[in-house]
Amino acid sequence: MKQILIILYLCGCFGSAVAQKTPKRFVPIQQKIQTWVDSGHYDGASIVVFQKNKKIYQAYFGNYDKNRVVFIASAGKWLAAATIAVLVDEGKLHWEDKVNHWLPEFKDTKGEATLAQLLSHTAGYPDYQPQGNPVDISQDLKSSVENILPLPADTLSGTKFKYGGLAMQVAGRMAEIATGKSWEKLFQEKIAHPLEMTQTHFTPVDSAGGHAPMLGGGARSTLQDYTNFLSMIFNKGVFKGKRILSEKTIDFMQSDQIKNAKVQVGEFVERARGRKETDIYGLGEWREEVNTQGEATLLSSPSWAGAYPWIDKTNGVYGFFLTHVTGFKKGFLPFFTSHELALDARKALSQK
């Protein structure tokens, strides 16, 4: 019996023997995430880090495993922008298309916003639907946009950065009209299927089901699915040898889309990285760090619930922290906490 156990151990066939030991340099990240879970902020979490397309760290916490599907809130903005970007590559939409070109019923200043402004939070729209006015139970994007139509614009398009999700609904509806397909079908056809994201969807938007797709916060995904997406973006639009997005479009999405719009004090990049410049957002993604040439070197799409995907071009890294907050406790804000992991990973890589 003793000999059998020894053989099993040496072969890696015995239960505890297959458990992967955390690399020493990633122990601080392991401990940080475990503390968040132990403190009750999350019931579980998972994380993966790649450097130069090689997986260098992966871990699961609490009740999470590789099959866990999680609502990723604003991390879905990156997916939504990429879906529309495919249509731009195909010539079905253009970044300078105005809302009123596809939705002529938008006769006020909201109709003057461009597709790029809708995806960069500079369209002049309210950030969210006023609570209960009307009750947000739209069953499709068409109905969702009909509820947006009567809302007054906050300001003229291109003049103010106001992070939210409402304008993205209009962008999604433009995509539906341009193609004659539903948003979920477009996402599956243009992004999910080519990237082997078998468990990622925009509908239903929550566990209740039946609501309109929320481009700015309604996607759900898994660790592997979203990592496939990051791999495509990191590799300049190519996934497993197949081009999904043109390099030109990838560059445009990552470029400064704020331009001359006013940015209020205390936005995410200022709080997370201490940068007070206004070049903080592209299309569906934050520009956390920028080099002297104005090119984004650290990109992300953090969510209020804790999910945090990032690409660190300086170190050839991309990673994803998947989780969903269980309840907000005093002093802990996932949106302004998960971003620490990008720098923690950078620190880990600096060690031998």
C-alpha positions in Angstrom: 0.0 0.0 0.0 2.8 2.4 0.9 4.5 1.7 -2.5 1.2 2.5 -4.3 0.9 5.8 -2.5 4.5 6.7 -3.4 3.9 6.0 -7.0 0.7 8.0 -7.0 2.5 10.9 -5.4 5.4 10.8 -7.9 2.9 10.6 -10.8 0.9 13.6 -9.6 -2.1 11.3 -9.4 -2.9 11.7 -5.7 -5.4 14.4 -4.8 -3.3 17.0 -3.0 -0.3 16.3 -5.3 -2.1 17.9 -8.3 -2.7 21.2 -6.4 -0.6 23.8 -8.1 1.6 25.8 -5.8 1.4 29.5 -6.0 4.7 30.9 -7.5 6.5 32.8 -4.7 6.3 36.2 -6.5 2.5 35.9 -6.8 1.9 35.1 -3.1 1.1 38.8 -2.3 -1.7 38.8 -4.9 -2.9 35.5 -3.6 -3.1 36.8 -0.1 -4.8 40.1 -1.1 -7.6 38.3 -3.0 -8.0 35.7 -0.3 -8.4 38.6 2.3 -11.1 40.2 0.1 -13.0 36.9 0.0 -12.4 36.1 3.7 -13.7 39.6 4.6 -17.0 38.8 2.8 -16.6 41.3 0.0 -16.8 38.4 -2.5 -18.1 34.9 -2.2 -15.3 33.8 -4.5 -13.0 35.0 -7.3 -10.6 33.9 -10.0 -7.6 35.5 -11.7 -5.3 34.8 -14.6 -2.2 36.6 -15.8 -0.5 36.2 -19.1 2.9 37.6 -20.2 3.8 37.5 -23.9 0.9 35.1 -24.4 2.2 32.6 -21.8 0.1 31.9 -18.7 2.2 32.7 -15.7 -0.4 32.7 -12.9 -3.9 31.4 -12.3 -5.9 30.9 -9.2 -9.4 30.3 -7.9 -10.9 31.4 -4.5 -14.0 30.6 -2.5 -16.7 28.9 -4.5 -15.3 29.9 -7.9 -14.0 27.4 -10.5 -13.2 27.4 -14.2 -16.9 27.0 -15.1 -18.2 29.9 -13.0 -20.3 32.3 -15.0 -20.4 35.8 -13.5 -22.2 39.1 -14.4 -19.3 41.4 -15.2 -21.0 44.8 -15.2 -18.9 47.5 -16.8 -16.3 45.0 -18.0 -18.8 44.3 -20.7 -18.3 47.8 -22.2 -15.1 46.6 -23.8 -16.9 43.7 -25.4 -19.7 45.9 -26.7 -17.3 48.4 -28.2 -15.4 45.6 -30.0 -18.7 44.2 -31.4 -19.5 47.5 -33.0 -15.9 47.9 -34.1 -16.3 44.8 -36.2 -19.2 46.4 -38.0 -17.0 49.5 -38.6 -14.3 47.2 -40.1 -17.0 45.7 -42.4 -18.2 49.2 -43.5 -21.7 48.7 -42.0 -21.2 51.6 -39.6 -18.7 54.5 -39.3 -17.4 56.1 -36.2 -18.6 59.5 -37.4 -22.1 58.3 -38.1 -24.6 60.5 -36.2 -27.5 59.1 -34.2 -30.1 60.8 -36.4 -28.7 59.1 -39.5 -29.9 55.7 -38.2 -32.6 57.0 -35.7 -34.2 60.0 -37.3 -36.7 60.3 -34.4 -33.8 61.8 -32.4 -34.5 65.4 -33.5 -32.9 67.2 -30.5 -29.2 67.6 -29.8 -28.9 63.9 -28.8 -29.3 63.1 -32.5 -26.1 65.0 -33.3 -23.9 62.7 -31.3 -21.6 60.4 -33.2 -21.2 56.6 -32.8 -17.7 57.2 -31.3 -19.1 59.7 -28.8 -21.8 57.2 -27.7 -19.0 54.7 -26.9 -16.7 57.2 -25.2 -19.3 58.8 -22.8 -19.0 62.2 -24.5 -22.4 62.1 -26.4 -24.1 64.5 -24.0 -26.6 61.9 -22.8 -27.7 61.3 -19.2 -25.4 58.6 -17.7 -28.4 56.4 -16.6 -32.2 56.3 -16.9 -33.8 58.3 -14.1 -34.8 55.8 -11.4 -38.4 54.7 -11.9 -39.1 57.2 -14.7 -39.9 55.1 -16.5 -39.3 51.8 -14.8 -36.5 50.1 -16.7 -38.1 46.9 -17.8 -37.6 47.2 -21.6 -37.7 43.8 -23.3 -35.4 44.7 -26.2 -33.0 47.5 -27.4 -35.8 49.1 -29.5 -37.9 49.7 -26.4 -34.9 50.7 -24.3 -34.0 53.4 -26.8 -37.6 54.6 -27.0 -37.4 55.3 -23.3 -34.2 57.3 -23.9 -35.7 59.4 -26.7 -37.7 61.8 -24.5 -34.9 62.4 -21.9 -33.3 65.8 -22.2 -29.6 65.9 -23.2 -27.3 66.8 -20.3 -25.1 68.9 -22.6 -23.9 69.2 -26.2 -22.1 66.2 -27.7 -18.4 66.3 -27.4 -18.3 68.8 -24.6 -18.3 66.7 -21.4 -17.1 63.2 -20.3 -19.9 61.5 -18.3 -19.3 57.9 -17.6 -22.4 55.8 -17.8 -24.3 53.3 -19.9 -27.3 54.9 -21.5 -25.7 56.2 -24.6 -24.3 52.8 -25.4 -27.8 51.5 -25.7 -28.3 53.9 -28.6 -25.1 52.6 -30.2 -26.3 49.1 -29.9 -29.6 50.0 -31.6 -27.8 51.7 -34.4 -25.9 48.4 -34.9 -29.2 46.4 -35.0 -30.7 48.7 -37.6 -27.6 48.7 -39.8 -27.5 44.9 -39.8 -31.1 43.8 -39.3 -29.9 41.5 -36.4 -30.5 41.6 -32.7 -27.7 42.7 -30.4 -27.1 39.3 -28.9 -27.0 37.7 -32.3 -24.4 40.3 -33.4 -22.3 39.8 -30.4 -22.3 36.0 -30.8 -21.6 36.2 -34.5 -18.9 38.9 -34.5 -17.1 38.3 -31.1 -18.2 35.4 -29.0 -18.2 32.6 -31.6 -14.9 33.6 -33.3 -13.2 33.9 -29.9 -14.6 30.7 -28.5 -16.5 32.6 -25.8 -19.1 29.9 -25.3 -20.5 31.1 -22.0 -20.6 34.8 -22.6 -23.8 36.6 -23.3 -25.6 40.0 -23.0 -29.0 38.5 -22.4 -30.6 38.1 -20.0 -28.9 41.0 -18.1 -29.6 39.6 -14.7 -30.8 36.6 -12.9 -34.4 37.7 -13.3 -34.1 37.6 -17.1 -36.2 39.2 -19.8 -34.6 42.7 -19.8 -33.1 44.5 -22.8 -29.4 43.9 -23.4 -27.3 46.3 -21.4 -24.2 47.1 -23.5 -22.7 49.1 -20.7 -23.2 46.7 -17.8 -25.2 43.5 -18.6 -22.8 40.9 -19.9 -21.8 37.7 -18.2 -18.7 35.7 -18.8 -16.2 33.2 -17.5 -12.5 33.6 -16.7 -11.4 31.7 -19.9 -13.9 33.4 -22.2 -12.9 36.9 -21.3 -9.2 36.0 -21.4 -9.7 34.9 -25.0 -11.1 38.4 -25.7 -8.1 40.0 -24.1 -5.7 37.8 -26.1 -7.3 39.1 -29.3 -6.9 42.7 -28.2 -3.4 42.2 -27.0 -2.4 40.5 -30.3 -3.7 43.5 -32.3 -6.9 41.9 -33.4 -5.8 38.4 -34.1 -7.0 35.2 -32.2 -5.4 31.8 -33.0 -4.2 33.0 -36.3 -7.6 34.5 -37.4 -8.1 38.3 -37.7 -11.1 39.5 -35.7 -10.5 43.3 -35.8 -8.1 45.3 -38.0 -5.0 46.8 -36.3 -6.2 50.2 -37.4 -9.5 49.8 -35.6 -7.7 48.4 -32.4 -5.5 51.6 -32.5 -8.5 53.8 -32.9 -10.4 52.2 -30.0 -7.3 52.7 -27.7 -6.7 56.3 -28.8 -7.9 59.4 -26.9 -11.6 59.8 -27.6 -12.2 62.5 -24.9 -10.5 65.2 -27.0 -11.8 68.6 -25.9 -14.5 67.3 -23.6 -14.4 68.4 -20.0 -13.5 65.8 -17.4 -14.7 66.3 -13.9 -12.3 66.0 -10.9 -12.1 62.5 -9.3 -12.8 60.3 -12.3 -11.4 56.7 -12.2 -8.0 57.3 -13.7 -7.2 60.2 -11.4 -8.3 58.2 -8.3 -6.6 55.0 -9.4 -3.4 56.3 -11.0 -3.1 59.9 -10.0 -3.3 61.1 -13.6 -5.1 64.4 -13.9 -4.9 64.6 -17.7 -8.1 64.4 -19.7 -7.0 61.7 -22.2 -8.4 58.9 -20.0 -10.8 57.0 -22.2 -10.9 55.3 -25.6 -13.9 53.3 -26.8 -15.3 51.1 -24.1 -11.9 51.1 -22.3 -10.0 53.3 -19.9 -6.5 54.6 -20.7 -5.0 54.3 -17.3 -1.4 55.0 -18.4 -0.2 56.9 -21.4 3.4 57.2 -22.8 5.1 60.4 -24.0 3.7 59.8 -27.5 0.1 59.8 -26.2 -0.3 56.1 -26.7 -2.1 54.1 -24.1 0.1 51.6 -22.3 -2.3 50.4 -19.6 -5.8 49.7 -20.7 -8.7 48.4 -18.6 -12.5 48.1 -18.2 -13.2 47.9 -14.5 -16.7 47.2 -13.1 -18.5 48.4 -10.0 -18.9 44.7 -9.0 -15.1 44.0 -9.0 -14.4 42.3 -12.3 -11.2 43.9 -13.8 -9.7 43.1 -17.2 -6.4 44.8 -18.1 -3.7 45.0 -20.7 -0.2 46.3 -19.6 1.6 46.9 -22.8 4.8 48.1 -21.0 5.3 44.6 -19.6 3.6 42.5 -22.3 0.9 41.5 -19.9 -2.8 40.9 -19.9 -4.9 39.6 -17.1 -8.5 39.2 -15.8 -9.8 39.3 -12.2 -13.3 37.8 -12.2 -15.6 38.3 -9.3 -18.9 40.0 -8.2 -19.4 41.9 -5.0 -21.7 40.3 -2.4 -22.5 43.5 -0.6 -20.8 46.9 -0.1 -19.1 47.3 3.2 -17.8 50.5 4.5 -14.5 51.6 3.1 -14.4 49.0 0.3 -15.3 50.0 -3.3 -14.5 47.3 -5.9 -14.4 49.8 -8.7 -11.6 51.6 -7.0 -9.8 48.5 -5.5 -9.4 45.8 -8.2 -7.2 48.0 -10.3 -4.4 47.4 -7.7 -3.9 44.0 -9.2 -2.4 45.4 -12.4 0.4 47.0 -10.5 0.7 44.1 -8.1 1.3 41.8 -11.2 3.8 44.3 -12.5 5.6 44.2 -9.2 5.6 40.5 -9.1 7.2 40.3 -12.6 10.0 42.6 -11.4 11.1 39.9 -9.0 13.2 36.9 -9.9 
